Amino acid sequence: MDFGTVLRKARIGAGLSQEEMAPQMFMPRSTISKLENDKMELKASDLIRWFQVTQVPEAAVALICGVDVVAVTQLITTLLGGFIHFI
């Protein structure tokens, strides 16, 4: 599975550049680039850390479960919005 696009979108969504992301991931910027371009395999521990740093843990769960990340995010937003409206 190609995670690069999802990783890049999570990083950009968090407002982080590759240079800002690198020290938080304890890796060089070039590794961030390789991961986002699917030129390097992603370790499970790096996947978890990536989504902790970018604050989108639901994306990690969706990827691990093989679910479309966008669909899960939309579902969560809809459910939370409906719940808040209900209250």
C-alpha positions in Angstrom: 0.0 0.0 0.0 1.2 3.5 -0.8 1.1 5.7 2.3 3.0 8.6 0.9 0.0 10.7 -0.2 -1.7 10.2 3.1 1.4 11.1 5.0 1.9 14.2 3.0 -1.7 15.3 3.4 -1.5 14.7 7.2 1.7 16.7 7.5 0.4 19.6 5.4 -2.9 19.6 7.2 -1.0 20.0 10.5 0.7 23.0 9.0 4.2 21.5 9.1 6.9 21.6 6.5 9.2 18.7 5.9 11.9 20.6 7.8 9.6 21.1 10.8 8.4 17.5 10.7 11.9 15.9 10.7 13.0 16.7 14.2 9.6 15.7 15.6 10.0 12.3 13.9 13.6 12.0 14.9 14.7 11.5 11.3 16.3 13.7 8.6 14.2 15.7 6.2 15.4 13.5 3.3 13.7 10.5 5.0 10.4 12.5 5.3 10.6 13.1 1.6 11.3 9.5 0.8 8.4 8.3 2.9 6.0 10.8 1.3 7.2 9.7 -2.2 6.9 6.0 -1.4 10.6 5.5 -1.9 11.0 4.0 1.5 9.1 1.5 3.6 7.3 2.9 6.6 7.8 1.1 10.0 4.7 0.7 12.2 6.3 2.8 15.0 6.9 5.6 12.5 3.3 5.5 11.3 2.0 5.8 14.8 4.4 8.7 15.6 3.6 10.5 12.3 -0.1 10.6 13.2 0.6 11.6 16.7 2.7 14.5 15.5 0.1 15.6 13.0 -2.8 14.9 15.4 -4.8 12.7 13.0 -5.0 9.3 14.8 -8.1 8.4 12.9 -6.1 8.3 9.7 -3.7 5.8 11.2 -6.6 3.6 12.3 -8.2 3.8 8.8 -4.9 2.9 7.1 -4.3 -0.1 9.4 -7.9 -1.3 8.9 -7.7 -0.8 5.1 -10.5 1.8 5.1 -10.6 4.9 3.0 -9.2 7.7 5.2 -11.4 10.4 3.6 -14.5 8.3 4.2 -13.6 7.7 7.9 -12.8 11.4 8.5 -16.1 12.4 6.9 -18.1 9.9 8.9 -16.4 11.0 12.2 -17.2 14.6 11.4 -20.8 13.8 10.6 -21.2 11.8 13.7 -19.7 14.4 15.9 -21.6 17.2 14.3 -24.9 15.3 14.7 -24.0 14.6 18.3 -23.2 18.2 19.1 -26.4 19.3 17.3 -28.4 16.8 19.4 -27.1 18.2 22.6 
